[in-house]
Amino acid sequence: MKKTKTKRKQLKLTQAQVARRLGVTRMHYVQVENGKTNPSSSLQMEIDRLLKNWNDEPELTLMFDYMRVRFPTHDAKAVITKILGLTPEHLIFEEHGFYGYSAMYIFSNIQVMVAPVGSNLGTLVEMKGQGCREFEGILLSHGETGTTTSCGSMKLVAPSNGSILRLTTWLAC
């Protein structure tokens, strides 16, 4: 991490500037830079990329306010665990769903729809407003960040071959 600190100082950047661009808190970045916390491999790659390609122009931030992603699996518990980073037992299970789904798991404003047996619907994850902000907190608690924040951390969602059905977005600079 000494190389990271040296490079940041060569660029005349504050820890707060780097943290803001990374989408992490300044405190978390300080702990990483000082070697008190080990960054995830994805965060370390992002730090290296950011310092190598630093640009002083203001960065455009994209935040999703609504997201619906369908995964081609009927294993809703695997989606909850591996994609969302949650424990299925901590979610509320309801024996009804929406959009043709037969049941759902609920964590505040995050819903995971369970497909009926024999259907080809897969598992649907839907996040609305505050659910997107909550998911950002989940990502940060697992040490995950991206170049976009909130539900926009597609790096975590896309690898499971999810297909985005609908996005309603707003932009903030």
N, C-alpha and C positions, 0 to 999 in steps of 0.2 A: 504494500500500500504506500510505501515511501515514494515509489515512482509516480503514483497517482497524485500525491500531495505536491511533489515537485512540478509535475506537468501543470497542475491547476495554478500554482503560484507563478509559473512562467507565463501563463495566459492572463495573469492578473485578475483572476476570478475569485470571488468569495465562495465559501462553502454553501451559502444560501443560494447563490446563482446556479451552482451545479446541481444542488438538490432539487431546485424548482424545475430545471430542465429534465431531470431524471424522474420526476413525479414522486419523490419520497420526501419525508420531513427532513429539515436541516439536521435535527438531532440524530436521526438514523444515519444520514450521510457522514456526520462527524464521527460517529462510532465506527462506521466502516473504514473511513479514511485513517483513523487512529488505530485500527487493528483490534478494536474491542468487540466488534461483531464481524463475523464472516459473511460476506455477501453471497447470495445465490449465484450460480454460474451465469444466469441470465442478467442479473444486475451487474456483475463484474464486466460482462461483455458490453453492456450498455454504457457503463462508465468509460471503458476503454474507447468505444466508438465515439462517444460524446466529446471526450478530450482530444481525440485525434482529429475530429472534424468540426471543432467548435466554430460557430458562426454567430456574430454579434447581432444579426437581424432578429427581430422579435419572432418567436416561434408561435405558430398557430396551434391552438389546442382544440381537439375535437372531443366533445363529451356526448355520450349517448344518453338520451332521456328515456328511451324505450328500446327493448331488444327482445327478439324472439328467435331462437335458434333450435333447429331440429337435428337430433343425432340419430344416425341409422342403427340404433340398438334398442332392444326392449329392456335392457338392464338399467332401469332408472337409478338404482342404488349406486351403480358404478359411475354414472354421470354425476351424481351428487358428491360422491367421494373423490373421484379422479379429476373431474372438471371444475366443480365448484369448491372443492376443498372443505366440504362440510361433512358432518356425521349424520347419516340418515335418521338415526334414533333421536336426534335433536330437532327434527322437523315434524310438523303436524301432518298426519296422513288423513286424507278425506276420500271417501269412496264415491266421489263424483268428480268430473272434470269438465273442461270446455273444449270446443273445437273438435268434437268426436272422440276425445280421450275419456277413459273410464274412471280414472282416479288421479289424485295429485298429492304431492308433498309440498308443504308450504313453509317457507322461512321468511316471515315478514312480507315484503313485496317481491319475493322471489318464489316463483311457482315452477315445479317440475311435474309435467303431465305424464301419466302412465298410459300407454296405448292398450286397447283391448286385445285379448289373446287372439292371434290369427290375423291381426291387421298389419299393414305395412307402414304405419304412422311413425314408428320409432319413438324416441323420447323427446319431448318438447320442453325447453327451458324458456320461461318468460320473465322478464324483469321490467318493472315499471318505476319510473321516477326514483324514489328513495331506494328501491331495490338495487338500482345501478350504483348508487352511492355506497350502499352496504356491501356490494360485491367488490367495490374498490377497496374497502376496508379489509375484506377477506384476503384479497390479493396482497395487500401490504403486510398483513399479519403473517403470510407465508413467504414474505421476502420477494414477491413477484412485482415487477413493474414493467411498464412498456412505454413506448414513445407516445402513446395516447393513454388516457387514464379512464377511470370509471369502467363502464361496461365495455369501453373501447379496447380493452386489453385482449384483442383477438388472438394474440400469440398463445394464450392459454386455451382458448376455445377452439380455434380452427384445426389444430392437429387431430382432433377426433373426428374429422370429416363431417363437421356440422354444416348444414346449409342454412344460410340466413334467409328467413322468410320475409321479414319486415323490419325496417329501422326507421324510427322517427328521431331526428337529430336536431341539435342546436349547436351553434358554434360560439366559442368564447375565445377572445384573443388575449 
